Amino acid sequence: MASNSKKAVVLLSGGLDSFTSAGYARAAGFELYGLTIDYGQRHQAELEAAAKIAQYLAIKEHKIIKLDLRAFGGSALTSDQEVPKDTETSDIPVTYVPARNTIMLSLALGWAEVLGSFDIFIGANSVDYSGYPDCRGEFIAAFESLANLATKAGVEGAGHFRIQAPLLNLTKAQIISSGLEMGLDYSISHSCYDPDELGRSCGHCDSCRIRLKGFADAGAVDPAIYQ
């Protein structure tokens, strides 16, 4: 496994944030390897969006791995529990998928070690977000520490794994503005938790509302198709 510092594994959900994070990686000159997890989410729209994004960014290799978290449930995204609409809560919402980012980063880490890559990009954000605990800076730092303790490459000193979260401390408007400056076509991204059978966004779930406000605050028009 020869090291190549210009390779990066990018987690692609199909959403706006992972798209922008991958855009940052591309702008930094990395050769991109995209990883998407089919975790049993409520719809295929975001998987289709991830494939479009991978093609748009000319990603070197894009893997879609099936790992059905519906076997555990525990989230409105991995069960038949209703997705909340037009609600505000100070609690961690029911759309939180238990340990999702831990699982996804672990898979990305495994592939990165095989590729000889030491950079993993994730679109985690802790400003305009739903309050998920695995989107915080403390989590990113802890996982980076784990990555360097738990791998052959880390222990033998072949390199230092970096979990790169370039959007972590940006507002949604800042994320969108930076993406537009990079020329990203957000019409191919998908953010909605509960789209209809045509893949149109609901406009009322937490993810849609954050996205819509972000575009409004950025003074831009959201190109997503809404019901």
N, C-alpha and C positions, 0 to 999 in steps of 0.2 A: 504493500500500500504506500506508494510514493506520495509524499506531501506536495500539494500544489495550493499555495496560499490564495490563488485567484479563483478557486472553486468555492461556491457557497450553496448550501442547501437552503431553499426558501420554502416555508410552509405556505401553501396556497389553499385557502378555504373557498375562493370564488368571490369573497367580499371585497369591499373597498379598501379596508385597512391592509389586508395581506397583499393586495395588488400594489398598493403604494409602497409597502415595505420592500417588495420585490423590485419595484422601480428604483428605490434607493440602492439596492444591491447592484442592479445593472449599471446605474450611474457611477458607482464606485469602481466599476471595471471588473466585477466578478463574472465568471462563467456560471450560469445558473442551473441548478438541479432542483426541480419542483417536486414537492411531496404534498399530496392531497389524501386525506383520510375519509373514506366512506364509512362513517361511524354509525349508520342507521338513522341519520337525521330525517326529518319529516318529508323531505322532498329531494328531487334530483337536480333542481335548478342551480343550486350552488356548485354541484359537481360539474355540470355543463359549463358554468361560468369559469370555473377553474381551468378547464381544458382550453377554453377560448383565450384566457389570460396567458396560459403557457405558450400557446401559439403566437399570440400578439407580442410577447416579450422574447420570442425566439429562444425559449428555454432549451438547453442542451438535451435534457431528458426529464420527462414528467412521469412520475409514478402515482397511480391511484391505488391505495391499499384498502382493502375491506376489513374492517374491524368493528363488528356490530355491537355497539354499546347498549342497544335495546335489550340485550340479555340482562343488563343491570337495571335499566330504566333510571328513575330518580330525577328526571328532567322533562319539561314539556317538549323538549326537542327530541327526546328518545323514548317517548311513550305517547299514549292517546290523551294525555292531560292537555287541557285547553291552553293555548298561548294567550297571555294577558294582552288586552288592547286598551290604549289610552289610559294607562294607570301609572301612578307615581308611588314608589315605595322606597323606604330607607333600608329595607332588608335586601339580602341577596335574592334576586328574582328566581322564579321557578324555571326560567330558561337556562340557568346555570347547569352545565353538564359536569357531573362529578369527575374531577381530575383530568379533564379533557386536555388542557395544555401540557400537563405533565406527561400524559400518554403520547401526545403528538411530538413533543420535543424529544422524548426518549427514542421514538422511531427515527426522527430526523438525525439524532446523534448517532444511532447505529449506522445509518447510511453514510453520514459524513465521515465516520471513521473508515469505512470501506473505501470511500472515494479519496481519502487522504485530505479531506477538507477540514478546516478548523473554524469555519464561520457558518453559523445557522441564523437565518433571519426569520423573525416572527412579527406579526402585525399587532402585537399587544399595545394597548393604550390605557392609561390610568387617569385620563382627564375627563373627556366626554365619553363615558362608557357606562355599562350596566352594573358595575360594582362587583364583577367577578373577582374572586381572590387570586386567581392565577393569571391576572393581567397586571399585577402590581410589580413595581421595581424590585421589591424584596424577593418576590418569587423568581424573577429573572436572574438576579444575582445568586440566589441559592442554587438554582439549577445549573448555572455556569460552574459553580464550585463543585457540584456533584459530577458534572461532565468530566472534569479534570481528575477527579478521584476514582471514577468508575470505569475508565477506559484504559486499554493497553497503551494507546497512543499518548494519553495524558500522563500515565504513570512512568512510561519510558522516556518522557520528555521530547517526543517527536514534534510537539507543538502545544500551543495553549488554545483550548476551545473557547470561542467567544459566542455568546448568545446575543445577537444584535437585535435590538428592539428600537429602531430609529424613530418610531412614532410615540414612544412611551409617554413623553411629557408634552405632547402637542394637543391643541384643541382639534376638534373635528374640522373646523374651518381651516386651520393651519395645515392639516393633513391634506384636505382637498385642494387647497391653493398650491401646495408643493407638488401634488400629483399633476395638476393642470400645467404647472410650469415645466414639468418633465414631459408633457405632451401625452399623458395617459388618457385613454378613452374609457371613461367610467361607465359608458353605456353597456359594456360587456360584463360589468361586475354585478353581483347580486347580494343584497343584504337582508332581505325580508325573512323572518322566521316562519311566516305562514302564508305563502303565496297561493294563488288559486290554481286550478288545473291547467291554465294557460301560462303559468309562471309569472303572472303579474303580481307585483308587490302589493301588500295590503294597505300600507301607509299608516297603520295604527299600532303595530307592535313596537316594542322598545327600540329595536334596531332601525326600523323605518323612520321613526320620529327623530332619532339622533342623526341619522343620515340627512333627512330633509332639513333639519335645523342647521346642520353643518354647511350644506350648500347655500342656504339662505344667508347665513352669517358670512360666507365667503363671497357673496354677491354673484353667485353662479346658479345656473339652472341644472337641476338634477335630471340626467337623461334617462333614468330608470322608468320603466312603464308601470304605472299604478292602476289598480282597479278603479 
